[in-house]
Amino acid sequence: MKFSDFEGGVRVAAFASGGVIPKARRGAVEPGLMHITDWYCTFSLFAGVNPIDTKAIGSPVPPVDCLDMWPTIATGSPS
């Protein structure tokens, strides 16, 4: 139930599946915080791609703002 305009997507039902998820973490509930923008960094690094836009450095374009959440997903470390 929302009580203000600022309460959108605070707790969202989501899941990750596949053989890459460690067996110890399958079916686990992650109480940590993640943001949709963190998926860009997580997927980029998982694929071996640098998530930093090197062409935009020094330009008025803001830098990429995301965190790698794979350690949280894989091991349950704090987010």
N, C-alpha and C positions, 0 to 999 in steps of 0.2 A: 504494500500500500504506500502510495506516495503522499508526502505531507508538504512538499515544496517543489518548485521547478528545478531545484538543484539535485534532486534525488532520482537520477536516471541511470539505470545500469549499475547500481551500487552492488547488488548481488545478482549475478546472471548465471543461469544454468548453462554450463558448457562442459565439453568433454574432449579428451584427446585419446586417440586409439591407434593401434597399429603395433607392429613388432618392435618399433624403436623405443617404445615406452618400457622401462625396466620392469621386470616381473614384480619386484618389491613395491612398485608404485601403482600397479594396475588396480583399479577399484578404490584407490585412496581419494579422500576428500582433501582439497588444498584450501586451507583457510586464508592463505596469504593474498596480497593485493597484486593485481595485474591490470594493465591498461591495454586497450586495443592497439595503441601505437607500439607497444612492446613486441607484438608479433612480428613486425617488420624486421626488427633487429634480431630476434630469435631465429626466424626462418632464414634470414640472410647469413648469419654466422653458421647455422646448421648446414647450409648449402655451400659454405666456404667462400661466401661473397662478402666483401667489405661493405658494411651498411652506411659508412660515412660518404657523403657526396663531396668528393675531393674537388670537383669542378666548381662547386659553389663556395669554397673557402675564400674569404676575402670579399665576397659579393654581399649585396643586401639580403640575399636569401638566408633565412635562419638555418642553423645547423639541424641535422636530424636529431630528434629528441626521443630516444627509446632506450630500453634496457634489455639485455639478454636474459630471458627468463628460463632458459634451458636448465640451469642448475636447480631452480625451484621445481620445475616439472620432473626432472630426472631423480632428484635426491630428496626433495622436500626442504631444501635449505631455505632460510628466511628470504622473503621477496624484497 
